[in-house]
């Protein structure tokens, strides 16, 4: 249901990652915040990394990867652990975080036998370039794997 976009200061998209956001009863806060704390290997559901951005809200990993792409958190932004590990390494305390409500929903799709990025883009009615931009982990446009989770923008 959400996506984390890593942008440079010029607001140029550098990467996009699928996330889970707050459930309707405890929505993720929206607005502009700053990273106020970074915690490696926190306890609980946060798993490998956590970056606080507002009160007790944070961007963190999860011990439930199936939750990514859904509105299930208690307001935090959940990411796959490998994604949050990368973000954690490049983000510093004081980095701006913009949480923007979106009318667009983002979903994931597990690659099926015979699937190509082009055929998946056609199937979901998105442009090939948007599909590729939303899936920064795809290093070679000619190589995707059965079962690989792709973000559908």
C-alpha positions as CSV (number, residue, x, y, z in Angstrom):
1,X,0.0,0.0,0.0
2,X,3.0,2.3,0.1
3,X,6.4,2.9,-1.3
4,X,9.5,4.5,0.2
5,X,11.2,6.7,-2.3
6,X,14.8,7.7,-1.8
7,X,15.5,11.0,-3.5
8,X,18.5,13.3,-3.7
9,X,18.3,16.9,-2.6
10,X,17.1,17.9,-6.1
11,X,14.2,15.4,-5.6
12,X,15.6,13.1,-8.2
13,X,14.4,9.5,-7.6
14,X,17.3,7.4,-6.6
15,X,15.4,4.3,-5.5
16,X,11.9,3.0,-4.5
17,X,11.1,0.3,-2.0
18,X,7.8,-1.4,-1.1
19,X,6.6,-0.7,2.5
20,X,3.8,-1.5,4.9
21,X,2.0,1.6,6.4
22,X,-0.3,2.2,9.3
23,X,-3.6,0.5,9.5
24,X,-6.7,2.7,9.1
25,X,-7.2,2.9,12.9
26,X,-3.6,4.0,13.5
27,X,-2.5,5.7,10.3
28,X,1.0,6.7,9.6
29,X,1.6,10.3,10.3
30,X,1.9,12.6,7.2
31,X,4.1,15.6,6.8
32,X,7.8,16.5,6.8
33,X,9.9,15.2,9.7
34,X,13.6,14.5,10.4
35,X,15.3,11.3,11.4
36,X,15.9,11.8,15.1
37,X,17.4,8.5,16.1
38,X,19.0,5.4,14.6
39,X,19.0,2.0,16.3
40,X,20.8,-1.0,15.0
41,X,19.3,-4.4,15.9
42,X,16.4,-3.1,18.1
43,X,14.2,-5.6,19.9
44,X,10.8,-6.6,19.0
45,X,9.2,-6.6,15.6
46,X,11.7,-4.0,14.2
47,X,14.3,-6.6,13.4
48,X,17.6,-5.3,11.9
49,X,17.3,-1.5,11.9
50,X,15.1,1.3,13.1
51,X,15.1,5.1,12.3
52,X,12.8,7.2,14.4
53,X,11.2,10.2,12.6
54,X,8.3,11.4,14.8
55,X,7.5,10.6,18.5
56,X,7.7,6.8,18.6
57,X,7.1,6.4,14.8
58,X,9.9,4.9,12.8
59,X,11.1,3.3,9.6
60,X,12.1,-0.2,10.4
61,X,12.5,-3.8,9.3
62,X,10.1,-6.5,10.1
63,X,9.9,-10.1,11.2
64,X,6.8,-10.5,9.0
65,X,7.9,-9.9,5.4
66,X,4.4,-10.9,4.2
67,X,3.1,-7.7,5.8
68,X,5.0,-5.5,3.2
69,X,2.6,-3.9,0.8
70,X,-0.3,-3.8,3.3
71,X,-1.8,-1.3,5.8
72,X,-1.1,-3.3,8.9
73,X,1.4,-1.4,11.1
74,X,0.8,0.7,14.2
75,X,1.7,3.8,12.2
76,X,5.3,3.0,11.4
77,X,6.8,2.4,8.0
78,X,7.9,-1.2,7.6
79,X,10.4,-2.4,5.1
80,X,12.0,-5.6,4.1
81,X,15.1,-6.0,6.3
82,X,17.6,-5.9,3.4
83,X,16.0,-2.6,2.2
84,X,16.0,-0.9,5.6
85,X,19.6,-2.1,6.1
86,X,20.6,-0.2,2.9
87,X,18.6,2.9,3.8
88,X,20.0,2.9,7.3
89,X,23.5,3.0,5.9
90,X,23.0,6.1,3.8
91,X,20.6,8.1,6.0
92,X,22.0,10.3,8.7
93,X,20.3,11.8,11.8
94,X,18.6,15.1,10.6
95,X,17.7,13.7,7.2
96,X,14.3,15.0,6.0
97,X,11.5,12.4,5.8
98,X,8.3,13.3,3.9
99,X,5.3,11.1,4.4
100,X,2.8,11.9,1.7
101,X,-0.7,10.5,1.5
102,X,-1.2,9.0,-1.9
103,X,-4.2,8.2,-4.0
104,X,-2.2,5.6,-5.8
105,X,-1.8,2.2,-4.3
106,X,1.3,0.2,-4.7
107,X,1.1,-3.5,-4.7
108,X,3.5,-6.4,-5.2
109,X,3.4,-9.2,-7.7
110,X,5.2,-12.5,-7.5
111,X,6.8,-13.3,-10.9
112,X,5.2,-16.3,-12.6
113,X,6.8,-18.7,-15.1
114,X,7.4,-17.0,-18.4
115,X,7.0,-13.5,-17.0
116,X,9.1,-10.6,-18.2
117,X,9.2,-7.1,-17.0
118,X,7.6,-6.0,-20.3
119,X,4.7,-8.5,-20.0
120,X,4.2,-7.6,-16.3
121,X,4.1,-3.9,-17.2
122,X,1.5,-4.6,-19.9
123,X,-0.6,-6.8,-17.5
124,X,-0.8,-4.1,-14.9
125,X,-1.1,-1.1,-17.3
126,X,2.1,0.6,-16.1
127,X,5.0,1.8,-18.2
128,X,8.1,-0.3,-18.4
129,X,10.2,2.5,-17.2
130,X,7.9,3.1,-14.1
131,X,8.0,-0.6,-13.3
132,X,11.8,-0.7,-13.6
133,X,12.1,2.5,-11.4
134,X,10.0,1.0,-8.7
135,X,12.2,-2.1,-8.6
136,X,15.7,-0.9,-8.0
137,X,16.9,-4.4,-7.0
138,X,16.5,-5.6,-10.6
139,X,20.0,-5.2,-12.0
140,X,19.5,-6.8,-15.4
141,X,16.2,-6.1,-17.2
142,X,16.5,-9.4,-18.9
143,X,16.8,-11.5,-15.7
144,X,13.9,-11.8,-13.2
145,X,13.1,-14.9,-11.2
146,X,10.0,-17.0,-10.6
147,X,8.6,-16.0,-7.2
148,X,10.5,-12.7,-7.2
149,X,8.4,-9.9,-5.6
150,X,8.1,-6.9,-7.8
151,X,6.6,-3.5,-6.8
152,X,3.8,-2.5,-9.2
153,X,3.5,1.3,-9.1
